[in-house]
């Protein structure tokens, strides 16, 4: 997550959407008084700054959002580490911890991704870092999915950011945003953090059975409706 006063933008980091690469790129243009949350493991030349502070964790646990597991995981970790601002922080919590004038006047954006493609990518990540013999069926039964919409909507489901960038046209849409903000960009982030994990990347449709396809359609129904995704 980044709050950049120099270029007057707020970047909300979602999951499995090139968020780390975008953060590393943008952090190079941030000043010493901007807020940039840490990345683990660290990726050069990213530099975290001004993210520490005291905050009340109770609202996180009192509110049952659509992605409760991840919300509580990141919130607990950040609270223990004394981080007022943290990685994958929901936009509604960012809004509550900064002046209203900043939230209302800065350009806010994030990225999301076709849920069927995103789910395959997340499966390969968990297989890589947790359990080498994990099958896709076993992954689906875990029930731990990359639901991103609670990161950029409020409790009523209203979108809080000015733009949800589509992952499949990432560089083009980022280019339009960066041009508007005045951030130098040559059409490529130049960083591919966490790449090379997914094996045999191709057409995600080949990786699903019909029942699996419908399961993802049901689980990600809100994101599909909000962003117009289709199989």
C-alpha positions as CSV (number, residue, x, y, z in Angstrom):
1,X,0.0,0.0,0.0
2,X,1.3,3.4,-0.9
3,X,0.2,7.0,0.0
4,X,2.2,9.3,-2.1
5,X,1.9,13.0,-1.3
6,X,4.3,14.0,-4.0
7,X,2.1,12.7,-6.9
8,X,-1.1,12.7,-4.8
9,X,-2.2,9.1,-5.2
10,X,-3.1,6.1,-3.0
11,X,-2.3,2.6,-4.3
12,X,-4.3,-0.2,-2.7
13,X,-2.5,-3.5,-3.1
14,X,-4.6,-6.6,-4.0
15,X,-3.5,-10.2,-4.2
16,X,-2.1,-12.0,-7.2
17,X,-2.3,-8.9,-9.4
18,X,1.3,-7.8,-9.9
19,X,0.9,-5.7,-6.7
20,X,4.5,-6.2,-5.5
21,X,5.9,-5.2,-8.9
22,X,3.8,-2.1,-9.0
23,X,4.8,-1.2,-5.4
24,X,8.5,-1.6,-6.2
25,X,8.2,0.6,-9.3
26,X,6.2,3.3,-7.5
27,X,8.3,3.4,-4.4
28,X,11.2,4.8,-6.5
29,X,9.2,8.0,-7.1
30,X,8.1,8.5,-3.5
31,X,9.5,11.1,-1.2
32,X,10.7,10.7,2.4
33,X,7.4,11.9,3.8
34,X,5.3,9.4,1.8
35,X,3.9,6.2,3.2
36,X,5.1,2.9,1.7
37,X,4.4,-0.4,3.4
38,X,7.0,-3.2,3.6
39,X,7.3,-6.2,1.2
40,X,8.3,-9.6,2.4
41,X,10.7,-10.9,1.2
42,X,12.3,-7.6,0.3
43,X,12.6,-6.7,-3.4
44,X,15.2,-4.1,-4.5
45,X,15.0,-1.1,-5.0
46,X,11.8,-1.0,-2.9
47,X,12.1,1.2,0.3
48,X,9.4,1.1,3.0
49,X,8.8,4.2,5.0
50,X,6.5,5.9,7.5
51,X,4.2,2.9,8.0
52,X,4.6,2.4,11.8
53,X,2.1,3.6,14.4
54,X,-0.5,2.7,16.9
55,X,-4.0,1.7,15.8
56,X,-7.1,0.0,17.1
57,X,-7.5,-3.6,15.8
58,X,-10.9,-4.3,17.2
59,X,-12.9,-3.2,14.1
60,X,-11.0,-5.7,12.0
61,X,-12.3,-8.6,14.2
62,X,-15.7,-7.2,14.8
63,X,-16.6,-6.9,11.1
64,X,-17.1,-10.1,9.1
65,X,-16.0,-9.3,5.6
66,X,-15.9,-11.4,2.5
67,X,-12.3,-12.4,3.0
68,X,-12.1,-12.8,6.7
69,X,-9.0,-15.1,6.8
70,X,-6.7,-12.8,4.9
71,X,-8.0,-9.7,6.6
72,X,-7.3,-11.1,10.0
73,X,-4.0,-12.6,9.1
74,X,-2.5,-9.4,7.8
75,X,-4.1,-7.3,10.5
76,X,-2.8,-9.5,13.4
77,X,0.7,-9.5,11.8
78,X,0.8,-5.7,11.4
79,X,-0.6,-5.0,14.9
80,X,2.1,-7.2,16.5
81,X,4.7,-5.4,14.4
82,X,3.4,-2.0,15.3
83,X,2.4,-1.2,11.7
84,X,-0.4,1.4,11.3
85,X,-0.3,0.8,7.5
86,X,0.4,-2.6,6.1
87,X,0.6,-4.8,3.0
88,X,-2.8,-5.7,1.5
89,X,-4.6,-3.2,3.7
90,X,-8.3,-2.6,2.9
91,X,-9.1,0.8,1.4
92,X,-11.8,1.4,4.1
93,X,-9.1,1.1,6.8
94,X,-6.7,3.4,4.9
95,X,-9.6,5.9,4.6
96,X,-10.2,5.8,8.4
97,X,-6.5,6.4,9.3
98,X,-5.7,9.5,7.1
99,X,-7.2,13.0,6.9
100,X,-10.4,13.2,4.9
101,X,-9.0,15.9,2.7
102,X,-6.2,13.6,1.5
103,X,-8.6,10.7,0.9
104,X,-11.1,12.8,-1.0
105,X,-8.5,14.6,-3.1
106,X,-5.9,11.9,-4.0
107,X,-6.3,9.5,-6.9
108,X,-7.0,6.0,-5.7
109,X,-6.4,2.9,-7.7
110,X,-5.9,-0.9,-7.5
111,X,-5.7,-3.9,-9.8
112,X,-7.9,-7.0,-10.0
113,X,-7.8,-10.0,-12.2
114,X,-10.1,-12.6,-13.9
115,X,-11.0,-14.9,-10.9
116,X,-10.4,-18.1,-12.8
117,X,-6.9,-17.0,-13.9
118,X,-6.2,-15.5,-10.5
119,X,-7.2,-18.7,-8.7
120,X,-4.8,-20.8,-10.8
121,X,-2.0,-18.4,-10.0
122,X,-2.8,-18.5,-6.3
123,X,-2.8,-22.3,-6.4
124,X,0.7,-22.5,-7.8
125,X,1.9,-20.0,-5.2
126,X,0.6,-22.1,-2.3
127,X,2.0,-25.2,-4.0
128,X,5.3,-23.6,-4.2
129,X,5.6,-22.2,-0.7
130,X,3.6,-24.6,1.4
131,X,3.0,-28.1,0.0
132,X,4.7,-29.4,-3.1
133,X,2.3,-32.2,-3.7
134,X,-0.9,-30.1,-3.4
135,X,-3.4,-30.9,-6.1
136,X,-5.9,-28.3,-7.5
137,X,-8.8,-30.3,-5.9
138,X,-7.1,-30.1,-2.5
139,X,-6.5,-26.4,-2.9
140,X,-10.2,-25.8,-3.7
141,X,-11.2,-27.7,-0.6
142,X,-8.9,-25.5,1.6
143,X,-11.3,-22.6,0.9
144,X,-8.6,-19.9,1.1
145,X,-9.2,-17.8,-2.0
146,X,-7.9,-14.5,-3.3
147,X,-11.0,-12.5,-2.9
148,X,-9.9,-8.9,-3.6
149,X,-13.1,-7.0,-3.7
150,X,-13.2,-6.4,0.1
151,X,-9.9,-4.6,-0.3
152,X,-11.4,-1.9,-2.5
153,X,-15.1,-1.7,-1.4
154,X,-16.8,-0.6,1.7
155,X,-19.1,-2.5,4.0
156,X,-22.0,-2.0,1.6
157,X,-20.1,-3.2,-1.4
158,X,-19.5,0.3,-2.9
159,X,-16.2,0.7,-4.7
160,X,-13.9,3.1,-2.9
161,X,-11.2,3.6,-5.5
162,X,-11.3,5.7,-8.6
163,X,-10.0,3.0,-10.8
164,X,-9.9,-0.8,-10.7
165,X,-7.2,-1.6,-13.3
166,X,-7.7,-4.8,-15.3
167,X,-4.8,-7.2,-15.0
168,X,-5.0,-8.4,-18.5
169,X,-4.4,-4.8,-19.8
170,X,-2.1,-3.8,-16.9
171,X,0.6,-1.8,-18.7
172,X,-1.8,0.1,-20.9
173,X,-4.1,1.2,-18.0
174,X,-1.2,1.9,-15.7
175,X,0.3,4.0,-18.4
176,X,-2.9,6.1,-18.6
177,X,-2.9,6.6,-14.8
178,X,0.8,7.4,-14.5
179,X,0.5,9.9,-17.4
180,X,-2.4,11.7,-15.6
181,X,-0.4,11.7,-12.3
182,X,2.9,12.8,-14.0
183,X,4.8,9.7,-13.1
184,X,7.5,8.7,-15.7
185,X,6.7,5.4,-17.4
186,X,8.0,3.8,-20.6
187,X,5.3,1.2,-20.9
188,X,6.8,-1.5,-18.7
189,X,7.3,-1.8,-14.9
190,X,10.7,-3.4,-15.5
191,X,10.1,-5.7,-12.5
192,X,8.6,-9.2,-12.4
193,X,8.4,-9.9,-8.7
194,X,7.2,-13.5,-7.7
195,X,7.3,-14.6,-11.4
196,X,8.3,-18.1,-12.5
197,X,6.2,-20.0,-9.9
198,X,3.3,-21.0,-12.1
199,X,4.0,-23.9,-14.3
200,X,2.7,-24.4,-17.8
201,X,1.0,-21.0,-17.9
202,X,-1.4,-20.9,-20.8
203,X,-5.2,-20.8,-21.2
204,X,-6.7,-21.1,-17.7
205,X,-9.8,-22.7,-19.2
206,X,-7.8,-25.9,-19.7
207,X,-7.1,-26.2,-16.0
208,X,-10.8,-26.5,-14.9
209,X,-13.5,-29.1,-14.9
210,X,-17.1,-27.8,-15.3
211,X,-17.8,-28.2,-11.6
212,X,-14.6,-26.3,-10.6
213,X,-15.5,-23.6,-13.1
214,X,-18.9,-23.1,-11.5
215,X,-17.5,-23.2,-8.0
216,X,-15.2,-20.2,-8.8
217,X,-18.1,-18.4,-10.5
218,X,-20.1,-18.7,-7.2
219,X,-17.2,-17.8,-4.8
220,X,-16.2,-14.8,-6.9
221,X,-19.6,-13.7,-7.9
222,X,-19.2,-10.2,-6.4
223,X,-15.9,-9.5,-8.3
224,X,-17.4,-10.9,-11.5
225,X,-20.4,-8.5,-11.1
226,X,-18.3,-5.5,-10.2
227,X,-15.7,-5.9,-12.9
228,X,-17.6,-7.7,-15.7
229,X,-15.4,-10.8,-15.8
230,X,-16.4,-13.8,-17.8
231,X,-15.2,-17.3,-18.4
